Amino acid sequence: MNKDLTTGKPASVLLRFTLPMLLSVAFQQLYNIADSVIAGKFAGEDALAAVGASYPVTMIFMAVAFGMNIGISVVISQLFGAKDEESIQKATGTAVAFCIISGIVLTVVGIIFAPFFLRVLQTPADTISEATTYLRIVFLGVTAQLLYNIEAGVFNAVGDSRSPFIYLSICCIVNIFLDLLLVAIFKMGVAGAAIATIVSQILSAVLATAKLMRSTEAYRITVKGICIDRYLLGRMLRIGIPSGLQSSMYAISNMIIQVAVNLLGTATVAAWSLTGKLDGFYWACSNAAGIAVMNFTAQNYGAGRMDRVHGCEKLSLKLFMGITLLFSAVLLGFGRFLLPLFNDDAEVLAQAWQMMLYMVPLYFTWTYIEIISGILRGMGDAIVPVIIIGLGVCLLRVVWIATVYKAHHTMLNVCLAYPISWIVTDVAFFFYYRRVKWLYHIK
């Protein structure tokens, strides 16, 4: 059910809209959790490392999905706030057409160049074969994953955060069942985990597409409507390309960090992958919070409700800082007991817990970045946030690895690259947003 975010008490509207999104990404994270738990328990440490080593490669390709999701969400949210139904339908058809074309291209490129990407990452020799298998199978489902993410962007743009939650809940259960069947029972290793993932992604795309095709609202999908409107695509790309570039920069900097991790050995790679599965819940929820704030801002901006846009900063910072502190407390309180669910190796578990102690206490410094960049994107300002994040987060991490880590090859120096980049970027966003508030007379 679509929801007008331009009316009602802002705090309750934003909370009701955000909660299903947080639950959705939590279930989505369970995809990766299921792969890692079952791969680690039934296929061994090498399989767990293979899944972890593949992650940076898939993330750089999914940057396209993220960028297009953001572009679509902002444009359709603004059109929805302005009640422009004709343009909403054209925008939905344009998004689906672009997704299909992009998905086919990315699938071909990913399958052909998977070994090359892994060699660039200096993936350990005892991991590269299984990682290649995992990547090639996962890339077969890229179009479905792109389609679902884009359709989730449409739902979120019109205030419907419940539908993605329902679909991901179903698909998470299917994914876990298939993981157990293919990996634990049929002993298919990482190939089984990859097949389980893409089948689940295809199912989520089918469910979302069916919902949009049955809809009687302006954002419904029709076969005739799946074509590209150049003007609307241009609007989407003006926001989507910078957002996708930002996501790509994250992925590239994380790939460079993955190289540094890979140089520390298979046990460290497995530990890095393991911690990513636990703190991945926080990053997924943080991303959902930013998207929720972005859609809230975009609808109200499109409707001319600047009073609600102006009040979004303090409200969302209070709400999501609370969520961040809660996640940090849970991870620090229970993380040590949850890690053995993934792997039994004492060395891997010890390293994973140490990594969490280095980074989790400083998660709160990321909240301001996510919220302010979400507000700015919702208002159509997508370029400056990318520049700030590109320099403050991504480039700084690369420089750190090339200097500090190069001088002292320790896991501490790998982990420190993250909180240091967050704090520097916080400062940059603070001064830029002060200028934006002055320009828009935001009090």
C-alpha positions, 0 to 999 in steps of 0.5 A: 500500500502506497503512503503519502509521506507529506502528511501526518506527524513527521516522527511517526510517519518516518518511523512507520515507513522506516521500520519495514525497511529495516526489517527488509534489509535484515532479512536480506542480510540473512542471505549472506549469513545463510551462505556463510554459516552453512558454507563454513560449517559444511564446506570448510574454511576455504569455502567461507574464505571463497564467499568472502573474497567474492564479496568486493567483486559483486559489490562493485557490480551492484553499485549500478543497482544502488545508483539506479535505485537511488535515482529512481527513488528520488525522481518517483518520490518527487513526482509522487509528491507533486501528484504527476501520475503520467510521469510516474508511469513513464518513470517506472517503465524507463527504470525496468527497461534500463535494468534489463539492458544493464543486467544483461551487460553485467552478467556477460562481463562478470562471467567472463572476467571473474578470474581476472577480478579475483587475481587483481584482488590477490585472492589466496591460491587455495581460495581462487577456484571456489571463489570463481565458481561462486562468482560466475553462478552469482552473476547469472542472477544479476539481472534479477537482483537489479530488477528487484532492487529497482522495483523496491526503489519504486515501492519505497518512492511511493511510501510502500516499504511493506511489500519489499519486507514481505517478499524478502521474508519469503525469499530468505526462508527459501534461501536458507532451505536451499542452502541446507539442501544443496550444501549440507545434504547434497554437498555441492559446496560454494556452488550450492550456496551460489545457486540458493542465492540466485534462486532466491533473488529470482523469486523476489524479482518475480514477486515484486514484478507481479505486484507492480503488474497487478497494481492499478496505481500510476506506478504499475508495470505494463509490457507496452510501458517498458521503454525508455523515456529520455528525459526521465532517464536523464533525471534518474541518471543525474542522481543515479550516476553520482550515487552509483559512482559513490557506491563504486568508490566504496567497492573499489576502496574495499577491494583495495582493503581486501587485498591488504587482508588477503596478504595476511593469509586465509585465516584472516580472510575468513575472519574478515568475511565472518565479521562482515556477516555480523556487522553487515546487519548494521551497514544494511540497516544504516543504508536503509535509514539513509534511503528512508530519509531520502524518500521522506525528503524527496516526497516533501520536496516535490510537494513543496513542503519545505517545513517538513524537509527542514525538520528532517535533520534533527528528527532523523539524527535522533532516531538513527543514532539510537538505532546505531547505539543499539546495534553497537551494544548488541554486537559488543554484547553478543558478538563473541557468542554469535561468531562460532555459528559461522566457524569453529576455527579458534584462530579465525574466531579470535581474529574476527572478535578483535576486528569487531572490537576495533570498529564497532564502538565507533559506528556512531560516527557514521550516522551523521554521514548517512543522514545528511547525504540522504537529505541532500540526495532527496533534494536532488543534490547528488554530486557534492555528497559524492565528492565529499564521500569520495575524498573523505571515505574512499580516497583516504582509505586508499592512502591509508593502506598505501602508507600506514598499512604498507609500513606496518602490515597489521590487522589493526592498521587495516581496521583503523582505516574505517573510523578515521575516514568516518570522522574526517567525512563527518567534519566535511559534511558538517560544514557543507550542510551548514552552507546548504541550510543557509541557502535554503533558510533551514533553521 
